[in-house]
Every structure is written in structure tokens, then in C-alpha cells.
Amino acid sequence: MNILELSEQEIGRRQSLQELRDMGIDPYPAAEFPTNAFSTDIRDDFSDDAEPREVSVAGRLMSRRVMGKASFAELQDSKGRIQIYISRDDICPGEDKDLYNKVFKKLMDIGDFIGVKGFVFRTQTGEISVHAKEITLLSKSLKPLPIVKYKDGVAYDKFDDPELRYRQRYVDLIVNDGVKDTFLQRATVLRTIRRVLDEAGYTEVETPTLQAIAGGASARPFITHFNALNVDMYMRIATELYLKRLIVGGFEGVYEIGKNFRNEGMDRNHNPEFTCMELYVQYKDYNWMMSFTEKLLEAVCIAVNGKPEREVDGQIISFKAPYRRLPILDAIKEKTGFDCNGKSEDEIRAFCKEKGMDVDDTMGKGKLIDELFGEFCEGTYIQPTFITDYPVEMSPLTKKHRSKPGLTERFELMVNGKELANAYSELNDPIDQEERFVEQMRLADKGDDEAMIIDHDFLRALQYGMPPTSGIGIGIDRLVMLMTGKTYIQEVLFFPQMKPEKKMPQSTIAEWGEIGVAEEWAYVLRKAGYNLIADIVEEKPQGLQQKLLEINKKYKLGYEKPTLEEIGTWIEKAAK
């Protein structure tokens, strides 16, 4: 990178970097810096009556107030912030005061990592602080942090643009309070799920992310090519079919917490890469799974929030068991007055069109019912609600209902207007399963790009016999949203998928060369604000020369100045 592509502050920091090196100070030392305390521990354990505690702390320099021979600084470590008191004569006991006068005051910047050894005390204003005896530079920061400044009650330089925050999460975590807490709560969610499932005796497993057949859900997959085998592979859309193979193999219960990938849209509730927990337990049914899910989510909410309730979107959502249970066809009838029970595909499609819904002939009966539920019902269920007994057409991997013809033993858990979980009494009849797969292929032939492909190996596994089993999938990202009160999925993902960064249009260095501009002067032209060759067309040679020479002088570049004739030639060629 050419130095002229940097901002003024970045150039200044690189100059400080070089000065440190010239002084014999390594700005990126390799040696360990042992620490024995965190900011939170220092405050929590402090006692005015105790002997001063010797501490060694490290973190990022977040502010500095220089007052002659003494200064105050703020250090941010992984737990929080602590004030540091630095006296010139304490850190420079000898004649050489450069460590304070030059290094600390002039060459260290906000954002640098420093190590401090000293003792804990309380200042005259009552703030618990560390009195520094030694200061060590641990890592030089070359980019300035967007530190919020306040003037007359107005905040400046806030780092609150969502796109920037998600794209540069590392900066977001540094400067915005509460962001890190969200992800610590996410860790608590995962830790609690694992604890509950492990205590129940179930085994955490890992299954392939690259799959020959994208099965276990209805979704559009990502496709890649496996060179070693010369075959196309799919990023998994679900873990279901592999986990069921393990139930066939004799496990009592298995679960996996991992990434799924669906090549679909992005919005406040969807990310194409998402985390899902799937659990399968032998000899259980969907009624048992509803009860188990209630207990699991209540435990998670208490672990994160200290109580079984959480405010989301201004509404208090209670995860305390039990939850309402409502058949899907009853839900549609309740919201629309239309009873889908016993209706043909054409009758349901006609009703959808009557309601102004965008449906077409590629949609089978199950898809139409799904669209109806999504349009009129889904968003209305704020408190946890089990929507049960889905039609066979919507549930190709689910057992038929034991008492309701045409329906299956399946539920979806709706919370805050969105699906959180999907669960079945799992289909273990291999003949029925094969027929369901064949029906899915018919839907694919009609144009449904989310229909399932026949997985012959899974059918073979079923033929060896799978015990009665219940399974569930829970979207972890949505669960974390609910447990932390966030309304955008991007807030609970460290690094959500983003559109490519927009870059300012620029003529290349080679293109500048084609009109006679040497490489070093091309960068100077950019620094002067001429990003495109066309930008210099209206300039006068003398005026342009003056601007370039000012930059040459300011940054002490020492370039040989271009003549007016040379610049005139640039402008002439740029105009062609």
C-alpha cells in the first residue's frame, strides 16, 4: 500500500511506528506479558484498609489525559475498563525521561495495547485505579478507533451505522457497550442447551457438512464441486438424515449443534448460513418432545435472564411451561374462516387467489397451506405456541397422525411471530418414506426447487429398522434473538453475510501510466482528489502542478517535480 492512500491519522501513526523502532522499541514484541488481574477483579476485590495490591494488567489504551508530569489513562481489557495513573518520575526513575515525555505522550495512540505493572489505589475523587510503575508497549494500532465525543450534549463519531458495525464487528466490539454482552449471552444459550441434553444422557455428534444429497429439509442448497471425487456436492441444509442413521445404529439420543446453509434470501430473520440444534431420541413421540422443549427453553431463558421471561419488541414473552397447542388447520380456520380439512388442492388454490395471494400451479397442497399459514397466522403468535398436526404433503419425513387421516404428528413452535423449532414423530416406515420421496420428486418436476431429492442410502438405513423416534430442530440464531431481546438476526451473528463493499471508482495506476503519469505521481493525483483520469480534464497545468507540489512537500516525498509541459500533456491525453 502506498502511504498516500492512508488518512492523515494513519500516516501519523506509521511515522510514530518508525520513531519507536528508531528508539530501539519493538512495537510488536514477541515475549509473553504475564497478567494477574482483570479490570473487574481489581474493582471488586479492592479494600481501602488492605495493603496495596500489586497487579500486572494489559489491554487497549482508550483515553489519555496528560497533565504535565502526570497523566491519567483508561485501559480496556477483556472484562471492562480501569483507570491508570502514570507519573513521569515513577515510570522513568532515572535521568532519561523519554519513556514518558516521548513514548507515552507522543508516540502511543488511542487503540494501542499496553502492559502496566503497579499497585491499586483510590484517587482523591474516589475512583479505584492502578498506579503505574512500569509501562510496556505490546502492540501498535495503525488505524484510529471511532471514539465517541460529546459536545453540548451532542455525540460525534458514533460507530452506529449497522452496515459498518456488522462489516467491522471487531471495531463494534471495542467501542460500543453491550455488544460483547450479547455474544456472551449467546455462549450461555449454547452452554445451557448442551448441559440439559448431556444431563438427559444424549450424545453430541458431528455429521458431514458436505453432502452428496441435500436432504432433511425443503430448501435450495449451495452447490460446490468436489475435485477429488469429480462430483457435485451440497452444503448441508439440515443434519436430520445423518442423525437418524445414528438412531438406526443404536444410539439412544443424538444431537448436533452446527451450521446449515440455505441458498435463499436475507432479511432481519434470515441468514443463508445459520446455526441449528437437532435432537433425535428413540422411543419418543412429538407429545413428549413438546414437553421436553418447554423445559429446555425455560432453562435457557432462566440461565440467560435470571427468570423465564424476556422483553422483545416491547412485549414480555414468557417461556414458562406449558405452551398453547393448536392444530395448523384450526389456526388457519381461526384466522381466515376457511376450513382446509377435506379440501382439494384446486379448492385451496382458488381460496388463496381469492385472498389476493401470489400462488401458482407449481405449488402443491402442502405448499399452499404453508403459504396460507404464513400469510394470515404465523405473525400473530407472540407467546410460545405449538402449531401441530400438519398435512402429509407438508411433512415428507413425518409419521402419519395416529387418529387424524391426512395429517402428520408434527409441530412447529412459534414465538414472537416466527418459527423457532420444527419437530416430528419421525417416519420410520421405509415403504411409506420411499413413497413420500417419490411425491417430492413429482413436485420437483413441477418446478418446486425446494422439493427433496430421494436419498437411497437413508432408505436403506430405514430398511434395517429404526425404532420409534422423535426429533426436533431449533434455530439457535433466532433463539438467541429472543433471549437477548434483539430484533435483527445480524445483531446475534459475529459476522453476518454482507454485500460486497462498495469501492470508489478509480482509474488504475496502469491507466494513469498510459497518459504519461509516473506511478508515484498517480498516487499523488489520487491524494489530491483526482480519482479518475477524466477529473483532470478541466484543470490548468499550473494549478494542477501547484496542488501536486503541495502534497509532495507536506509528506516529504522528495519526488522530482513534473514540468508544466508534462502536466499539459497529461491533461491533453485525458481529454481524448
N, C-alpha and C positions, 0 to 999 in steps of 0.2 A: 504493500500500500504506500502510495506517495503521501508525504507529510501534508501536502496542500489539500488532500481530501478530508482532513480532520478539522474539527472545530477549534476555535481559539483555545478553549479549556483543554482539549485533548492534546494540542500541540504543547501547551504549557506543562502538562503532566509528563509528557515524554522528555521534555527538557529537564524536568526535575529528576526523572529516572536516570538520565545520563549524568547529572551532577552527583547523585548518590553513588553511582558506580565510580565516578572520578574520585570521590572521597574514600573509596575502598569499602563502601557499604553494599552488600548484596541485597537488592530489593526483593529477591525471591529465594531466601535461604532454604537449604535442604534439611537442616538439623531439626530434630523434634523440639517443640516448645512445651514442656510439661505444664499442665494446668491442674489446679487442685480445688477450684471453686467456680460456680456459676453465679451470674448476677442475682438470681432469685435466692440462692442459698445464702449469699452474703447478707442480704437484707433480712431474710427470715431468721437467721441464726445470730444476728447482732445483739449484743448486750452492752449497754453503757458501763456496766460495772465490771465486765470481764477484761482480762488482759487483751491488748490489741492483737487481732488475729492476722498472722502473716498469710498472704494469698498470692497466687500466681494466676492471672486471668488473661484471656485472649479474646479478641473479637474485632469488629469493624468500627472504625472511628466515624461517628455520626455527627458530631458537632464539636466546636472548639471556641473557647472564649479566652483570648490572650490578654493578660493584664500585666504587662511589664515582665518582671522576673517570675511570675507565677501564672498558671493557666488552669482552666477547668475544661475537661473534655468529656464526651459521652461515648461510652463503649457499648456496642450491641453484640451480645453473644447469642448462642442458640436458644437461650431461655428468656432473654429480655435485655434491659439496659441498666447500666450502672455508671455513676459519675466518677471520674478520675481527677484527682488533684495533682498537678505537676508543678513542682518548684524547680527553678533552674539549678540552684545550688545543691539540691538533693540528687538530681539525676546526673549532674556534672560537678562532682565534688572537687575536682582538680582545677587547674588553670584554664584548660580547654573547655569552653562553653558551647562549642559548635553543635553538640547533640541537641541542645535546647534552642539556641539562637538561630541556627541554620536548618538543622534537620527537622525538628518538631514544628517550628514556627513557619518555615518557608517551603520545605521540600515534602513534608507529609500533607496529604489531602484527605478531604472527606471521602470515605469509602475504603481507605487503606486498612489492611489488617495489621494490628499491632499486638504485642505481648507486653503485659505490665506485671511487675513484681513489686509488692509493697505491703502496707497494712491497712486494715479497715478502721475508719473513724467516723465520727459525726461532725459535720461542719457547723459553723455558727448559726446557719439558717436551718439546721436540723436535718439536713439530708445525709443519709448514710452513703459514704464514698470510700474510694480506695486512694490512699496517699502513695503515689508512685515513688519507688526508689530506683527502679530500672525500667527503661522503655526499649523495646526491640521492634524494628520494622519486620513484619512477617510476609507481607505481600502488597505490592504497589498496585493501586487501582488506576487504570488509564482512561476510564470513562467516568464522567461526573454523574452522581446519583441525582435523580429529580427530587430534591429535598423540598418539602412544602414550606413556604414562607408566608407569614401573615403581616399585613399592614392595614391599619384602620379596620380591622375585623374581616378583611378580605383575604382569602387564601390564594396564593400564587404557586405555580409549578406543581400543582397536584398531579399525581400519576393515576388518573381515574378514567382514562379512555379505555373502554372494555377491550377493544381490539389490541391496543398496546399492552394492556395488562395480561391478556391471555397469550399473546405472542412472546412477551418478555416476562414470563412468570417469575424468573429469578429476581427481577427488579421489583415486581409486585410484592414478593415475599419480604424483601428487605424494607421497603418504605411504607407499606400500607398495613396498619394494625388490623389484626383479626384474620388475615388471610391464612397465615400459618395455622391458626387455631382450627380453621375449617378442615384442614388436611390431617391435623392430629385427631379430630373427631372422626374423620373417615377411617383412620387407623383403628380407632376404638370400635367402630362398627364391625370391621373385618375381624378384629381380635375376639369380639363377643360372639359373632357367628361361629367362628372356629371353636371357641370354648364350649358353647352349647352343643354343637354337633359332636365334638370329641367326647364330651361327658356322656352323650347318648350312646356312645360306642361305635360311631360311624367313622369310616376311614377316608382321609383326604387323599385324592389320587390326581394324576395328570394324564390327560389324553391328547392325541395329536392335534396340533393347530392347523397343519396342512393335511387336508383330507382328499381322498380320491373322489368322494361323493359328498356334496354339501347337504347333509341331512339333519333331521331333528327339529326343523322349523320351516316355516314358509317365508322365505326371504330371498333377495337377489344377492348372490355371493360375489366376492372378489376372486378373480381368476389369475393364476400365475403359471409359469411353465417350469417343470422340474427337469433340468437338463440331464441329470444322471440317469433318469429312467425314461426320458423323452416322452413325458406325459404331461397333460394339463392337470393342475391341482387347484383346490379351492381353499381359501382361508375359511376356517370353520364358522358356520352361522349358529351352531349350538353344539353342546357336548353330549347331548342326550343318547344317541345311538351307541356311542362307545361306553358310556356309563352303564347302560342296560346290558351290554355284553359282559360287564364285570359282575352284574347281578346273576346272569346266567352262569358265570364262572364260580359262584358260591359265596360272594361277599354278602354280609347281612345288610350293610348300608354303605353307600359310597357318595362322596360329594367332591365337587371341584369348584374352585373359585378362580376364574380366569377370563381372558379376553375372548370375545366373539367379534366377528366382523360382518357387517351387512352393508352392501353397496347401495345405500339408499340416501334419502335426504337428511339435511342437518337443520335443526331448529333448537329452541330453548329446552326441548325434552329429548332430543336425539343427537347422538354422535355415532358415526359409522363404526368406530371402534369403541366397544363398551365392555364393562366387567359384569359378569353374571355368575351367580352361585346356583349350581344344580345339585339336587339331592335325590337319591333313589333308595328306598327301603323296602325290603322284602316282607311279604305277608301283611301289608298295609293297604288301605284304600283312601280315596280322596276325602272322606269324612275325617279319618284320623289325621290326614295331612292338614286339613283346615285347623284343627285343634292345635297341632304342633306348630303351625305357622303363627298362630295367635300368641303362643307362649314365647316363641323365638323373637318376634318383633317387639313384644312388651319388654323382654330382657334387653334388647338392643337399645330401645328408647330410654330405659332407666340408666343404662351404662353411659350413654352419651349426655343425657339431660338431667339425670338425677330423679326423674319422675316419668310416668308413662304418657305424658302429653308433650306436644310441641306446637308452637305457633308458626303457621306457614301462611303467607299471603293474608295476614290479618285474621286468620281463623285458627282456633285451637283444635288440633287434631288429637284424638285420644287413641292410643294403641293398646289400651287396656281391654283384655278379652272379656266377653266374646264379641265377635263382629256380626253384623247383619248378613244373612244368607238369602240370595234372591236369584231364581232361575232366569236365564237370559231372555227367554221368550216372554216371561211375565214382565220383565223390565221394559222390553220394547212395547208391550201392550199397555203398560202403566204410563209410558211417556207419549205414545202415539195413538193409542186406541185400536191399533191394528194387531190382530192375533195371527202370528206366523204359523202357529201349530196347525199342521194338516194342509197348509197351502203349498201349491206347486211353485216351481222356480219362476214360471212366467207370471203368476199372480203376484209374487213378491216383487219381481222386477217392475211390474206395472205400478204397484204402490210406490216404489222408490221414485219412479219417473213422475208420478202424480205429486210427490213431495218436492219435485224440482232437483232431485239428486242426480249427479253425473254418473250414471251406470251404463254398461254396455253388454253386448251378448257374450263377451269372453268370461263374464262373471258367473260362476255357478251359484247354487242356492246358498251355500255356506258363506261365500264372499258377500253376497247381497245382505244376508242377515248381519254379518260383521259390519258392513257399511251403515246399516240402519242403526245398530247399537252405537257405533262411533259418532254418528250424526246427532242422535237425539238423547242418548243415555249417558255415555261414558263420562262426559264432563260434569255431570250433576252429582256424582258420588264423591263427596268431600271426606266424610268419615270412612274408615276402612269397611269395605263391603265385598263379600264374596259373591261374584256373579257365577252361577252354576248351570250345569246341565245343558251344555252346548250341543247343537245338531251334529250328527255324524259327519256331514260334509265339511264342517269347520275343524274337525279333530281327527286327522288320519292316524294318530298314534294312540288313541284313547279307547278304553273299553266301552262297549255299548252299555247304556244305563240298565240296571238290573230290573227296573219296573216301568220305564218310560220309553216306548218304542220310538226309534228315530233320533234319540238323544244319546249323549255320552256322559260318563262320570268325569267331568272336567270342571274346574273352576278357575277364574281369574280374580285376583284381588285388586280392587280399585281403591285408590287413595288420592285425595285432592284432585279428582277428575282424570287421573291417569292410571294405566295398568302398572302394577308393581310386581305381580307374580302370576305365574301360569302353572297349573298343576293338574295331574290326571290320576285316575286309577289306570295304570298302564295296560295297554293292549298286549296280551301275551299269547293270543291265538294266532299262530303263524299263517294259517289259511286266510283268516279274516284280514290280517295285516297285509298279505300279498294283494288281496282284492282292493284294499284301501289305496295301496301304492299304484295299482293299475288305474284306479279312478283319478288319482293325482296326475298321472301321465296324460289322461284324456283332457284334463284341464290345461295342461301344458300345451297340448296340441291345439287347443282353442285360443292360445295366446297368453295364458297366465304365466308370467316369467318368475313368479314366486312359488309355483307348484313344486312338490317334492319329486325327486328322482328315486327310482327303485334302488334300494341298497340290498343287493342279493346276499352279501355276506352277513348283514344283520338278520335277514330272513333265515339264513342257515343257522345262525346262533339261536334264534327263537325255536327252530325245529328241534334243537337239543333239549328245549324246555326251559322256560323262565317262570319262576314262582310268581304268585300274585304280588304285585309291586305297586307302590305309589311313588310318584316323582313330582318335583317342583323346580321351577326356575325363578329366581328372584333377581331383578335388575339392581345391582349394587349402586350404580351411579344415582338412580332415582331414589333408592332407599336413603343414601347419604343426603340428597337434596331435602328429603322430608325431615331427616333427623337434625339437620343444621339450619332448616328454615330458608334454604336458598331456592330461588325460582328459576334459575338458569343452570342447565347441566354443566356449562363451561366453568361455573364457579366451583365445582367439586372435582374437576379434572385438572391435574397439574398442567398438562399440555394438550388442550383440545385441538382437533383438526382445524386448520385455518386456510383461507385462500392465500395463494402466493402473495408475498409483499409487493406492493406497487413501487416501482422504481422510477425516478425522474428520468425522462428521455434524455439521452446524452449521445453526442457524436463520439465514436470510438477514437482512441489515440491514433489508430491507423488511418482513419478518415481525416483527422486533422493533418496527418503527415502527407496525405495526397494533395493538400493545397499549400504544402511547403512549411508547415508548422513543426518545429522540432518537438520531441516528446516532452522535454522539461517545460517548454512554453505552453504546450497543450494543457498541462495541469494548472499552470498559472492562469490561463484563459478561463478555465473552469472555476477557479477560485475567485476570479473577477466577476463571475456570474454568467459567462458565456458557455452554456451547456451544449448548444447546438451550433454548428458552423454558420447556419443562417442568422444567428444572433449578432454577428459582427458586420453584416452587410451594410447597415446604416451608419456605422461608426466612421469617424475621421481618423486617418493614420496617426496624427499627432495625439489626439485624445486617447486613443487606444494604447499607444506607446506609454503615455503618462500613467495610466492605470496599471499597466503591467510592471513598470519600473517601481511604482509604489509598493506593490506586493513583493517584488524582488528585494527591495530594501528592508521592508518590515520584517520579513522572515530570514534575512541574512542568507539568501540563497546563493548569491555570488555568480548568477548566470550572466553570460555575455549578452549585452542588450541587443535586441533586434533593431535594424535600421528602419527609418521611415519607409524606404523603398521596399524592404522585405514585408513590412506590415501592409503596405499598399497592395502588394501582390496577393497577400492572403485575402484581403477584402475583395479584390477583383475576382479571384477564383471562387470565393464563397458565393458571389453574386451570379455565377454561371449555372 
